[in-house]
């Protein structure tokens, strides 16, 4: 039902503006720009824009558009891969005539005139490909090689190269269909996983300094001074959030990254449900992969305490 409503709306509007979340990842870029490619290929006369703050590390995926406020008048706005309104990059999305939400995170903030959320999907890019498959016959949807590249990149990114539990049989089926399109997978992987020397050195620092509590929680604190020492920004450290995932005895881990006016909290788990902790600290996300924000090192101690409780309860099962 939601897919039909979405496709009818896309068919109806002449101007379509597609958003995604702040601090984008490959799935944010892949779903946003992949959907744009489908619409452009299917309806060449429509004006389709992808907006938001650009991330230099993801520029190999797509270039974003700069548009005036007036462009939103009478436009259809589609927001991809964004659980709550506060995280929508470019808050002008409210200026559109109609808003659609397409997402795979828990639906704690069901904004929009149409909301399609599927928490069983590995990624929003997977959902966009599902939308294409659904509308291929009735609506004549067209997926170009470039659109396939973008959606494949989003799926690969959000499944950790198909290693995360979110990669289902459907995910592998869709991936097998996408790789039949003509794009350079080797170049795509190189761009997704190429590691700068400074990132590699910080990875070594993390592996030399991690600790594990009796409950199986590992905590890493990266101060502004540490970032300066390695010549990195807070955003670049996102590439390392999974580095502790294969270490024996760790069932959940948290990265605290100090920024100018806040401390970014990145949470990952191999079993304990951690998004309930993230929600308590200005964040949210998936049960096993979430993010939050705190504003002092004292507050990080409270986060650790809550995570220890979650890990302890998990161990008692």
VOSEZA-755734 format. One record per residue (C-alpha): residue number from 1; residue in three letters; chain; x, y, z. Coordinates in pm, 1 decimal. Layout:
! residues N
rec nr:NUM	rest:Ala	kette:A	X:X	Y:Y	Z:Z
...
//
This chain:
! residues 317
rec nr:1	rest:Unk	kette:A	X:0.0	Y:0.0	Z:0.0
rec nr:2	rest:Unk	kette:A	X:274.2	Y:247.4	Z:97.2
rec nr:3	rest:Unk	kette:A	X:475.2	Y:170.7	Z:-215.1
rec nr:4	rest:Unk	kette:A	X:175.9	Y:241.7	Z:-439.6
rec nr:5	rest:Unk	kette:A	X:105.5	Y:570.7	Z:-260.2
rec nr:6	rest:Unk	kette:A	X:468.4	Y:673.9	Z:-296.2
rec nr:7	rest:Unk	kette:A	X:480.1	Y:592.3	Z:-666.3
rec nr:8	rest:Unk	kette:A	X:151.7	Y:773.4	Z:-730.5
rec nr:9	rest:Unk	kette:A	X:296.6	Y:1081.0	Z:-558.4
rec nr:10	rest:Unk	kette:A	X:616.6	Y:1063.1	Z:-763.4
rec nr:11	rest:Unk	kette:A	X:407.5	Y:1036.9	Z:-1078.5
rec nr:12	rest:Unk	kette:A	X:194.5	Y:1336.5	Z:-974.6
rec nr:13	rest:Unk	kette:A	X:461.0	Y:1594.9	Z:-886.3
rec nr:14	rest:Unk	kette:A	X:683.3	Y:1775.7	Z:-1133.7
rec nr:15	rest:Unk	kette:A	X:942.9	Y:1884.7	Z:-877.0
rec nr:16	rest:Unk	kette:A	X:1086.3	Y:1628.2	Z:-636.7
rec nr:17	rest:Unk	kette:A	X:1346.6	Y:1705.0	Z:-368.6
rec nr:18	rest:Unk	kette:A	X:1519.0	Y:1420.1	Z:-186.1
rec nr:19	rest:Unk	kette:A	X:1680.2	Y:1456.6	Z:157.4
rec nr:20	rest:Unk	kette:A	X:1869.0	Y:1225.7	Z:396.0
rec nr:21	rest:Unk	kette:A	X:2023.5	Y:1247.2	Z:742.1
rec nr:22	rest:Unk	kette:A	X:2306.9	Y:1462.7	Z:874.1
rec nr:23	rest:Unk	kette:A	X:2653.4	Y:1304.5	Z:890.6
rec nr:24	rest:Unk	kette:A	X:2566.6	Y:1078.1	Z:598.3
rec nr:25	rest:Unk	kette:A	X:2690.2	Y:724.2	Z:539.5
rec nr:26	rest:Unk	kette:A	X:2686.7	Y:520.8	Z:215.1
rec nr:27	rest:Unk	kette:A	X:2325.0	Y:413.9	Z:269.0
rec nr:28	rest:Unk	kette:A	X:2211.6	Y:774.4	Z:312.4
rec nr:29	rest:Unk	kette:A	X:2385.0	Y:875.6	Z:-10.4
rec nr:30	rest:Unk	kette:A	X:2293.6	Y:552.1	Z:-189.1
rec nr:31	rest:Unk	kette:A	X:1921.9	Y:559.5	Z:-111.3
rec nr:32	rest:Unk	kette:A	X:1885.9	Y:932.9	Z:-171.3
rec nr:33	rest:Unk	kette:A	X:2076.5	Y:948.6	Z:-498.9
rec nr:34	rest:Unk	kette:A	X:1968.1	Y:601.5	Z:-612.2
rec nr:35	rest:Unk	kette:A	X:1603.6	Y:704.1	Z:-584.1
rec nr:36	rest:Unk	kette:A	X:1681.9	Y:1024.4	Z:-771.5
rec nr:37	rest:Unk	kette:A	X:1840.0	Y:821.7	Z:-1053.8
rec nr:38	rest:Unk	kette:A	X:1531.2	Y:600.4	Z:-1080.7
rec nr:39	rest:Unk	kette:A	X:1299.0	Y:901.4	Z:-1101.7
rec nr:40	rest:Unk	kette:A	X:1518.5	Y:1083.3	Z:-1353.9
rec nr:41	rest:Unk	kette:A	X:1550.3	Y:774.5	Z:-1573.4
rec nr:42	rest:Unk	kette:A	X:1175.4	Y:708.9	Z:-1559.7
rec nr:43	rest:Unk	kette:A	X:1051.1	Y:1068.4	Z:-1585.3
rec nr:44	rest:Unk	kette:A	X:1314.9	Y:1272.4	Z:-1772.1
rec nr:45	rest:Unk	kette:A	X:1098.8	Y:1587.1	Z:-1773.8
rec nr:46	rest:Unk	kette:A	X:1066.0	Y:1606.3	Z:-1394.2
rec nr:47	rest:Unk	kette:A	X:1298.4	Y:1828.6	Z:-1190.5
rec nr:48	rest:Unk	kette:A	X:1471.1	Y:1608.3	Z:-932.6
rec nr:49	rest:Unk	kette:A	X:1714.4	Y:1738.8	Z:-671.4
rec nr:50	rest:Unk	kette:A	X:1926.6	Y:1575.6	Z:-400.4
rec nr:51	rest:Unk	kette:A	X:2009.6	Y:1811.3	Z:-115.9
rec nr:52	rest:Unk	kette:A	X:2202.8	Y:1828.0	Z:208.8
rec nr:53	rest:Unk	kette:A	X:2552.5	Y:1906.9	Z:330.8
rec nr:54	rest:Unk	kette:A	X:2811.6	Y:1727.6	Z:119.8
rec nr:55	rest:Unk	kette:A	X:3052.6	Y:1479.4	Z:276.2
rec nr:56	rest:Unk	kette:A	X:3389.1	Y:1493.8	Z:94.1
rec nr:57	rest:Unk	kette:A	X:3459.6	Y:1127.0	Z:168.0
rec nr:58	rest:Unk	kette:A	X:3140.3	Y:1024.2	Z:-15.8
rec nr:59	rest:Unk	kette:A	X:3172.2	Y:1254.7	Z:-314.2
rec nr:60	rest:Unk	kette:A	X:3265.9	Y:954.2	Z:-528.9
rec nr:61	rest:Unk	kette:A	X:2905.8	Y:838.2	Z:-492.5
rec nr:62	rest:Unk	kette:A	X:2718.4	Y:1152.4	Z:-595.0
rec nr:63	rest:Unk	kette:A	X:2727.3	Y:1530.3	Z:-613.3
rec nr:64	rest:Unk	kette:A	X:2451.4	Y:1718.1	Z:-432.3
rec nr:65	rest:Unk	kette:A	X:2239.7	Y:2006.3	Z:-560.3
rec nr:66	rest:Unk	kette:A	X:2223.3	Y:2362.2	Z:-434.2
rec nr:67	rest:Unk	kette:A	X:1868.6	Y:2498.6	Z:-463.7
rec nr:68	rest:Unk	kette:A	X:1681.5	Y:2811.1	Z:-360.3
rec nr:69	rest:Unk	kette:A	X:1395.9	Y:2818.5	Z:-108.6
rec nr:70	rest:Unk	kette:A	X:1150.9	Y:2888.6	Z:-389.2
rec nr:71	rest:Unk	kette:A	X:1220.1	Y:2545.2	Z:-540.4
rec nr:72	rest:Unk	kette:A	X:1036.7	Y:2382.9	Z:-249.3
rec nr:73	rest:Unk	kette:A	X:709.6	Y:2558.5	Z:-334.2
rec nr:74	rest:Unk	kette:A	X:463.8	Y:2295.8	Z:-453.8
rec nr:75	rest:Unk	kette:A	X:732.0	Y:2024.7	Z:-446.7
rec nr:76	rest:Unk	kette:A	X:723.5	Y:1664.8	Z:-331.6
rec nr:77	rest:Unk	kette:A	X:983.7	Y:1606.8	Z:-59.2
rec nr:78	rest:Unk	kette:A	X:1114.6	Y:1256.5	Z:8.3
rec nr:79	rest:Unk	kette:A	X:1334.5	Y:1193.4	Z:312.7
rec nr:80	rest:Unk	kette:A	X:1546.3	Y:877.6	Z:300.8
rec nr:81	rest:Unk	kette:A	X:1716.1	Y:688.0	Z:583.0
rec nr:82	rest:Unk	kette:A	X:1630.0	Y:938.8	Z:857.3
rec nr:83	rest:Unk	kette:A	X:1451.2	Y:823.1	Z:1172.0
rec nr:84	rest:Unk	kette:A	X:1365.9	Y:1156.7	Z:1329.7
rec nr:85	rest:Unk	kette:A	X:1303.0	Y:1506.3	Z:1200.0
rec nr:86	rest:Unk	kette:A	X:1589.9	Y:1665.0	Z:1393.8
rec nr:87	rest:Unk	kette:A	X:1840.9	Y:1460.1	Z:1190.4
rec nr:88	rest:Unk	kette:A	X:1710.5	Y:1559.2	Z:847.9
rec nr:89	rest:Unk	kette:A	X:1988.8	Y:1739.4	Z:664.7
rec nr:90	rest:Unk	kette:A	X:1852.9	Y:2069.1	Z:528.3
rec nr:91	rest:Unk	kette:A	X:1556.6	Y:2157.9	Z:744.7
rec nr:92	rest:Unk	kette:A	X:1381.8	Y:2329.1	Z:453.6
rec nr:93	rest:Unk	kette:A	X:1206.9	Y:1996.9	Z:387.9
rec nr:94	rest:Unk	kette:A	X:898.3	Y:2142.3	Z:561.7
rec nr:95	rest:Unk	kette:A	X:859.8	Y:2396.4	Z:281.2
rec nr:96	rest:Unk	kette:A	X:743.7	Y:2129.4	Z:36.2
rec nr:97	rest:Unk	kette:A	X:378.5	Y:2056.8	Z:-37.8
rec nr:98	rest:Unk	kette:A	X:399.6	Y:1688.3	Z:56.0
rec nr:99	rest:Unk	kette:A	X:654.3	Y:1489.0	Z:259.2
rec nr:100	rest:Unk	kette:A	X:730.5	Y:1117.6	Z:233.0
rec nr:101	rest:Unk	kette:A	X:946.9	Y:927.2	Z:480.6
rec nr:102	rest:Unk	kette:A	X:1128.6	Y:610.1	Z:363.5
rec nr:103	rest:Unk	kette:A	X:1339.8	Y:448.9	Z:635.1
rec nr:104	rest:Unk	kette:A	X:1451.3	Y:125.4	Z:799.1
rec nr:105	rest:Unk	kette:A	X:1511.7	Y:255.6	Z:1153.0
rec nr:106	rest:Unk	kette:A	X:1257.5	Y:209.7	Z:1435.6
rec nr:107	rest:Unk	kette:A	X:970.4	Y:449.2	Z:1372.1
rec nr:108	rest:Unk	kette:A	X:972.9	Y:657.2	Z:1689.9
rec nr:109	rest:Unk	kette:A	X:900.5	Y:976.3	Z:1493.8
rec nr:110	rest:Unk	kette:A	X:645.6	Y:893.7	Z:1219.6
rec nr:111	rest:Unk	kette:A	X:664.8	Y:1225.9	Z:1037.0
rec nr:112	rest:Unk	kette:A	X:545.6	Y:1292.6	Z:683.8
rec nr:113	rest:Unk	kette:A	X:223.3	Y:1259.6	Z:488.2
rec nr:114	rest:Unk	kette:A	X:327.6	Y:908.9	Z:386.4
rec nr:115	rest:Unk	kette:A	X:552.8	Y:699.2	Z:608.0
rec nr:116	rest:Unk	kette:A	X:705.6	Y:375.7	Z:482.1
rec nr:117	rest:Unk	kette:A	X:925.7	Y:212.6	Z:744.8
rec nr:118	rest:Unk	kette:A	X:1058.6	Y:-142.7	Z:728.9
rec nr:119	rest:Unk	kette:A	X:1287.5	Y:-232.1	Z:1018.4
rec nr:120	rest:Unk	kette:A	X:1348.6	Y:-575.5	Z:865.3
rec nr:121	rest:Unk	kette:A	X:1526.3	Y:-419.1	Z:567.8
rec nr:122	rest:Unk	kette:A	X:1905.0	Y:-416.9	Z:581.3
rec nr:123	rest:Unk	kette:A	X:1915.2	Y:-61.1	Z:453.9
rec nr:124	rest:Unk	kette:A	X:1704.9	Y:209.0	Z:299.6
rec nr:125	rest:Unk	kette:A	X:1883.8	Y:137.8	Z:-26.8
rec nr:126	rest:Unk	kette:A	X:1734.9	Y:-211.7	Z:-13.1
rec nr:127	rest:Unk	kette:A	X:1391.3	Y:-54.2	Z:27.8
rec nr:128	rest:Unk	kette:A	X:1446.6	Y:173.7	Z:-271.6
rec nr:129	rest:Unk	kette:A	X:1535.5	Y:-128.4	Z:-483.7
rec nr:130	rest:Unk	kette:A	X:1222.3	Y:-301.2	Z:-354.6
rec nr:131	rest:Unk	kette:A	X:1024.6	Y:6.8	Z:-462.1
rec nr:132	rest:Unk	kette:A	X:1180.0	Y:-21.6	Z:-808.5
rec nr:133	rest:Unk	kette:A	X:1092.1	Y:-391.4	Z:-836.7
rec nr:134	rest:Unk	kette:A	X:735.0	Y:-318.5	Z:-725.7
rec nr:135	rest:Unk	kette:A	X:686.2	Y:-36.1	Z:-975.3
rec nr:136	rest:Unk	kette:A	X:884.1	Y:-171.2	Z:-1269.5
rec nr:137	rest:Unk	kette:A	X:585.1	Y:-318.8	Z:-1449.4
rec nr:138	rest:Unk	kette:A	X:291.5	Y:-97.3	Z:-1351.6
rec nr:139	rest:Unk	kette:A	X:477.2	Y:234.9	Z:-1346.0
rec nr:140	rest:Unk	kette:A	X:751.3	Y:158.3	Z:-1596.4
rec nr:141	rest:Unk	kette:A	X:1028.2	Y:239.5	Z:-1350.1
rec nr:142	rest:Unk	kette:A	X:1377.9	Y:240.3	Z:-1499.0
rec nr:143	rest:Unk	kette:A	X:1697.7	Y:163.0	Z:-1308.2
rec nr:144	rest:Unk	kette:A	X:2017.2	Y:278.3	Z:-1478.4
rec nr:145	rest:Unk	kette:A	X:2364.0	Y:135.2	Z:-1422.0
rec nr:146	rest:Unk	kette:A	X:2443.6	Y:440.3	Z:-1210.8
rec nr:147	rest:Unk	kette:A	X:2130.7	Y:389.5	Z:-1000.6
rec nr:148	rest:Unk	kette:A	X:2225.8	Y:25.6	Z:-944.6
rec nr:149	rest:Unk	kette:A	X:2576.3	Y:130.5	Z:-836.4
rec nr:150	rest:Unk	kette:A	X:2435.2	Y:370.8	Z:-579.3
rec nr:151	rest:Unk	kette:A	X:2186.7	Y:123.1	Z:-432.5
rec nr:152	rest:Unk	kette:A	X:2447.1	Y:-153.3	Z:-418.7
rec nr:153	rest:Unk	kette:A	X:2686.0	Y:83.3	Z:-238.3
rec nr:154	rest:Unk	kette:A	X:2418.2	Y:166.4	Z:18.7
rec nr:155	rest:Unk	kette:A	X:2342.1	Y:-200.1	Z:84.3
rec nr:156	rest:Unk	kette:A	X:2710.9	Y:-290.6	Z:112.3
rec nr:157	rest:Unk	kette:A	X:2776.2	Y:-1.4	Z:349.2
rec nr:158	rest:Unk	kette:A	X:2489.7	Y:-69.5	Z:588.6
rec nr:159	rest:Unk	kette:A	X:2546.8	Y:-445.4	Z:602.0
rec nr:160	rest:Unk	kette:A	X:2921.5	Y:-420.8	Z:659.3
rec nr:161	rest:Unk	kette:A	X:2986.5	Y:-603.0	Z:332.0
rec nr:162	rest:Unk	kette:A	X:2702.9	Y:-845.5	Z:413.2
rec nr:163	rest:Unk	kette:A	X:2854.6	Y:-945.8	Z:750.1
rec nr:164	rest:Unk	kette:A	X:2590.2	Y:-789.8	Z:976.9
rec nr:165	rest:Unk	kette:A	X:2283.8	Y:-991.0	Z:1088.1
rec nr:166	rest:Unk	kette:A	X:2062.9	Y:-743.3	Z:900.1
rec nr:167	rest:Unk	kette:A	X:2175.0	Y:-900.1	Z:571.4
rec nr:168	rest:Unk	kette:A	X:1881.9	Y:-1131.4	Z:499.7
rec nr:169	rest:Unk	kette:A	X:1801.5	Y:-1370.8	Z:217.8
rec nr:170	rest:Unk	kette:A	X:1617.5	Y:-1081.0	Z:52.1
rec nr:171	rest:Unk	kette:A	X:1930.2	Y:-865.6	Z:81.0
rec nr:172	rest:Unk	kette:A	X:2141.6	Y:-1125.8	Z:-97.6
rec nr:173	rest:Unk	kette:A	X:1874.3	Y:-1172.2	Z:-364.3
rec nr:174	rest:Unk	kette:A	X:1858.5	Y:-800.0	Z:-435.9
rec nr:175	rest:Unk	kette:A	X:2238.6	Y:-772.2	Z:-435.3
rec nr:176	rest:Unk	kette:A	X:2263.0	Y:-1057.0	Z:-684.9
rec nr:177	rest:Unk	kette:A	X:2023.6	Y:-869.6	Z:-913.4
rec nr:178	rest:Unk	kette:A	X:2207.4	Y:-538.8	Z:-876.2
rec nr:179	rest:Unk	kette:A	X:2549.0	Y:-681.9	Z:-966.8
rec nr:180	rest:Unk	kette:A	X:2409.3	Y:-776.1	Z:-1307.7
rec nr:181	rest:Unk	kette:A	X:2413.5	Y:-406.7	Z:-1396.4
rec nr:182	rest:Unk	kette:A	X:2720.6	Y:-258.3	Z:-1557.8
rec nr:183	rest:Unk	kette:A	X:2924.7	Y:-75.6	Z:-1293.0
rec nr:184	rest:Unk	kette:A	X:3275.9	Y:-120.6	Z:-1156.0
rec nr:185	rest:Unk	kette:A	X:3243.6	Y:-304.9	Z:-824.8
rec nr:186	rest:Unk	kette:A	X:3619.0	Y:-306.6	Z:-766.3
rec nr:187	rest:Unk	kette:A	X:3640.3	Y:71.1	Z:-794.6
rec nr:188	rest:Unk	kette:A	X:3335.4	Y:105.2	Z:-571.0
rec nr:189	rest:Unk	kette:A	X:3490.0	Y:-112.0	Z:-299.2
rec nr:190	rest:Unk	kette:A	X:3819.3	Y:74.3	Z:-327.6
rec nr:191	rest:Unk	kette:A	X:3643.5	Y:405.6	Z:-270.5
rec nr:192	rest:Unk	kette:A	X:3431.3	Y:270.2	Z:14.7
rec nr:193	rest:Unk	kette:A	X:3713.7	Y:105.2	Z:207.1
rec nr:194	rest:Unk	kette:A	X:4032.3	Y:288.1	Z:110.7
rec nr:195	rest:Unk	kette:A	X:4203.8	Y:380.5	Z:440.7
rec nr:196	rest:Unk	kette:A	X:4414.9	Y:690.5	Z:499.7
rec nr:197	rest:Unk	kette:A	X:4738.9	Y:652.1	Z:691.7
rec nr:198	rest:Unk	kette:A	X:4603.3	Y:864.6	Z:976.1
rec nr:199	rest:Unk	kette:A	X:4295.8	Y:641.1	Z:1008.5
rec nr:200	rest:Unk	kette:A	X:4512.3	Y:329.2	Z:1011.6
rec nr:201	rest:Unk	kette:A	X:4730.1	Y:478.4	Z:1286.2
rec nr:202	rest:Unk	kette:A	X:4427.3	Y:566.0	Z:1498.2
rec nr:203	rest:Unk	kette:A	X:4301.4	Y:211.2	Z:1447.5
rec nr:204	rest:Unk	kette:A	X:4632.0	Y:89.2	Z:1591.0
rec nr:205	rest:Unk	kette:A	X:4590.2	Y:324.9	Z:1885.8
rec nr:206	rest:Unk	kette:A	X:4242.0	Y:187.4	Z:1954.3
rec nr:207	rest:Unk	kette:A	X:4355.6	Y:-173.6	Z:1934.0
rec nr:208	rest:Unk	kette:A	X:4641.3	Y:-102.6	Z:2173.8
rec nr:209	rest:Unk	kette:A	X:4427.6	Y:80.3	Z:2428.0
rec nr:210	rest:Unk	kette:A	X:4088.1	Y:-91.1	Z:2439.8
rec nr:211	rest:Unk	kette:A	X:3967.1	Y:-254.4	Z:2759.9
rec nr:212	rest:Unk	kette:A	X:3682.6	Y:-496.7	Z:2829.4
rec nr:213	rest:Unk	kette:A	X:3467.6	Y:-493.2	Z:3142.6
rec nr:214	rest:Unk	kette:A	X:3343.7	Y:-803.4	Z:3321.5
rec nr:215	rest:Unk	kette:A	X:3009.0	Y:-752.1	Z:3146.4
rec nr:216	rest:Unk	kette:A	X:3167.6	Y:-753.7	Z:2800.1
rec nr:217	rest:Unk	kette:A	X:3156.5	Y:-377.9	Z:2736.4
rec nr:218	rest:Unk	kette:A	X:3446.0	Y:-194.4	Z:2575.3
rec nr:219	rest:Unk	kette:A	X:3477.5	Y:182.2	Z:2603.0
rec nr:220	rest:Unk	kette:A	X:3696.8	Y:406.6	Z:2387.2
rec nr:221	rest:Unk	kette:A	X:3737.6	Y:779.2	Z:2456.9
rec nr:222	rest:Unk	kette:A	X:3889.5	Y:993.4	Z:2183.1
rec nr:223	rest:Unk	kette:A	X:3959.1	Y:1348.4	Z:2296.2
rec nr:224	rest:Unk	kette:A	X:4010.3	Y:1654.8	Z:2080.1
rec nr:225	rest:Unk	kette:A	X:4380.2	Y:1629.4	Z:2161.7
rec nr:226	rest:Unk	kette:A	X:4391.9	Y:1272.3	Z:2030.6
rec nr:227	rest:Unk	kette:A	X:4216.2	Y:1378.1	Z:1711.2
rec nr:228	rest:Unk	kette:A	X:4468.7	Y:1658.4	Z:1665.6
rec nr:229	rest:Unk	kette:A	X:4757.0	Y:1417.5	Z:1728.3
rec nr:230	rest:Unk	kette:A	X:4639.5	Y:1192.7	Z:1445.2
rec nr:231	rest:Unk	kette:A	X:4525.3	Y:1479.2	Z:1221.2
rec nr:232	rest:Unk	kette:A	X:4165.3	Y:1363.3	Z:1199.6
rec nr:233	rest:Unk	kette:A	X:3817.9	Y:1506.1	Z:1232.2
rec nr:234	rest:Unk	kette:A	X:3538.4	Y:1356.5	Z:1440.1
rec nr:235	rest:Unk	kette:A	X:3352.1	Y:1263.0	Z:1121.5
rec nr:236	rest:Unk	kette:A	X:3645.3	Y:1057.2	Z:989.7
rec nr:237	rest:Unk	kette:A	X:3647.7	Y:835.1	Z:1299.6
rec nr:238	rest:Unk	kette:A	X:3315.5	Y:685.2	Z:1189.2
rec nr:239	rest:Unk	kette:A	X:3517.1	Y:450.0	Z:967.7
rec nr:240	rest:Unk	kette:A	X:3655.5	Y:280.3	Z:1279.4
rec nr:241	rest:Unk	kette:A	X:3340.1	Y:217.0	Z:1478.1
rec nr:242	rest:Unk	kette:A	X:3335.2	Y:-152.5	Z:1384.4
rec nr:243	rest:Unk	kette:A	X:3698.3	Y:-222.3	Z:1464.4
rec nr:244	rest:Unk	kette:A	X:3622.3	Y:-394.5	Z:1798.5
rec nr:245	rest:Unk	kette:A	X:3346.9	Y:-616.2	Z:1661.9
rec nr:246	rest:Unk	kette:A	X:3559.7	Y:-928.3	Z:1616.9
rec nr:247	rest:Unk	kette:A	X:3745.1	Y:-920.9	Z:1946.4
rec nr:248	rest:Unk	kette:A	X:3682.9	Y:-1205.7	Z:2187.0
rec nr:249	rest:Unk	kette:A	X:3480.7	Y:-1117.9	Z:2495.8
rec nr:250	rest:Unk	kette:A	X:3335.7	Y:-791.0	Z:2365.0
rec nr:251	rest:Unk	kette:A	X:2956.9	Y:-800.9	Z:2326.0
rec nr:252	rest:Unk	kette:A	X:2902.2	Y:-423.1	Z:2305.2
rec nr:253	rest:Unk	kette:A	X:3124.8	Y:-123.1	Z:2259.4
rec nr:254	rest:Unk	kette:A	X:3100.7	Y:254.7	Z:2266.3
rec nr:255	rest:Unk	kette:A	X:3315.4	Y:526.1	Z:2110.1
rec nr:256	rest:Unk	kette:A	X:3310.4	Y:872.5	Z:2267.2
rec nr:257	rest:Unk	kette:A	X:3451.6	Y:1131.5	Z:2025.9
rec nr:258	rest:Unk	kette:A	X:3500.8	Y:1482.6	Z:2159.3
rec nr:259	rest:Unk	kette:A	X:3391.1	Y:1764.3	Z:1930.4
rec nr:260	rest:Unk	kette:A	X:3395.7	Y:2140.2	Z:1982.6
rec nr:261	rest:Unk	kette:A	X:3066.7	Y:2167.0	Z:2169.6
rec nr:262	rest:Unk	kette:A	X:2956.9	Y:1806.6	Z:2228.6
rec nr:263	rest:Unk	kette:A	X:3073.9	Y:1447.2	Z:2257.5
rec nr:264	rest:Unk	kette:A	X:2962.0	Y:1214.9	Z:1979.7
rec nr:265	rest:Unk	kette:A	X:2855.1	Y:870.7	Z:2102.7
rec nr:266	rest:Unk	kette:A	X:2876.3	Y:573.3	Z:1865.2
rec nr:267	rest:Unk	kette:A	X:2730.9	Y:246.6	Z:1993.5
rec nr:268	rest:Unk	kette:A	X:2758.4	Y:-103.9	Z:1853.6
rec nr:269	rest:Unk	kette:A	X:2653.8	Y:-444.4	Z:1984.6
rec nr:270	rest:Unk	kette:A	X:2675.1	Y:-816.0	Z:1914.8
rec nr:271	rest:Unk	kette:A	X:2360.0	Y:-893.9	Z:2109.7
rec nr:272	rest:Unk	kette:A	X:2251.4	Y:-647.8	Z:2381.3
rec nr:273	rest:Unk	kette:A	X:1983.9	Y:-398.5	Z:2270.9
rec nr:274	rest:Unk	kette:A	X:2157.9	Y:-62.3	Z:2281.8
rec nr:275	rest:Unk	kette:A	X:1925.1	Y:178.7	Z:2104.9
rec nr:276	rest:Unk	kette:A	X:1725.8	Y:217.0	Z:2427.6
rec nr:277	rest:Unk	kette:A	X:2037.7	Y:370.1	Z:2581.2
rec nr:278	rest:Unk	kette:A	X:2093.9	Y:591.9	Z:2278.4
rec nr:279	rest:Unk	kette:A	X:1737.2	Y:724.1	Z:2302.6
rec nr:280	rest:Unk	kette:A	X:1805.7	Y:834.2	Z:2658.4
rec nr:281	rest:Unk	kette:A	X:2095.7	Y:1050.6	Z:2541.4
rec nr:282	rest:Unk	kette:A	X:1962.2	Y:1254.2	Z:2249.0
rec nr:283	rest:Unk	kette:A	X:1995.4	Y:974.2	Z:1997.4
rec nr:284	rest:Unk	kette:A	X:1856.6	Y:651.2	Z:1862.2
rec nr:285	rest:Unk	kette:A	X:1904.9	Y:400.0	Z:1584.0
rec nr:286	rest:Unk	kette:A	X:1899.0	Y:25.3	Z:1537.8
rec nr:287	rest:Unk	kette:A	X:1892.2	Y:-225.9	Z:1824.5
rec nr:288	rest:Unk	kette:A	X:2256.9	Y:-319.9	Z:1754.8
rec nr:289	rest:Unk	kette:A	X:2390.1	Y:3.6	Z:1600.0
rec nr:290	rest:Unk	kette:A	X:2302.2	Y:344.9	Z:1737.8
rec nr:291	rest:Unk	kette:A	X:2430.2	Y:693.2	Z:1801.7
rec nr:292	rest:Unk	kette:A	X:2379.8	Y:963.9	Z:2062.2
rec nr:293	rest:Unk	kette:A	X:2515.8	Y:1296.2	Z:2186.1
rec nr:294	rest:Unk	kette:A	X:2627.8	Y:1406.5	Z:2532.0
rec nr:295	rest:Unk	kette:A	X:2785.5	Y:1728.2	Z:2652.0
rec nr:296	rest:Unk	kette:A	X:3040.6	Y:1640.0	Z:2920.6
rec nr:297	rest:Unk	kette:A	X:3276.9	Y:1359.7	Z:3016.1
rec nr:298	rest:Unk	kette:A	X:3075.8	Y:1319.7	Z:3336.8
rec nr:299	rest:Unk	kette:A	X:2773.7	Y:1238.7	Z:3121.5
rec nr:300	rest:Unk	kette:A	X:2972.9	Y:973.6	Z:2934.8
rec nr:301	rest:Unk	kette:A	X:3014.2	Y:794.1	Z:3267.1
rec nr:302	rest:Unk	kette:A	X:2634.7	Y:774.4	Z:3291.3
rec nr:303	rest:Unk	kette:A	X:2617.9	Y:627.4	Z:2940.2
rec nr:304	rest:Unk	kette:A	X:2874.7	Y:364.4	Z:3035.0
rec nr:305	rest:Unk	kette:A	X:2680.0	Y:278.5	Z:3349.4
rec nr:306	rest:Unk	kette:A	X:2360.6	Y:227.7	Z:3149.6
rec nr:307	rest:Unk	kette:A	X:2543.7	Y:15.5	Z:2892.5
rec nr:308	rest:Unk	kette:A	X:2696.9	Y:-196.6	Z:3166.7
rec nr:309	rest:Unk	kette:A	X:2346.9	Y:-263.1	Z:3298.7
rec nr:310	rest:Unk	kette:A	X:2223.9	Y:-362.3	Z:2952.7
rec nr:311	rest:Unk	kette:A	X:2520.9	Y:-595.8	Z:2901.4
rec nr:312	rest:Unk	kette:A	X:2478.5	Y:-748.2	Z:3247.6
rec nr:313	rest:Unk	kette:A	X:2111.1	Y:-820.7	Z:3183.6
rec nr:314	rest:Unk	kette:A	X:2198.9	Y:-973.6	Z:2847.2
rec nr:315	rest:Unk	kette:A	X:2457.0	Y:-1201.9	Z:3005.9
rec nr:316	rest:Unk	kette:A	X:2201.8	Y:-1328.7	Z:3257.6
rec nr:317	rest:Unk	kette:A	X:1969.8	Y:-1464.4	Z:2987.7
//
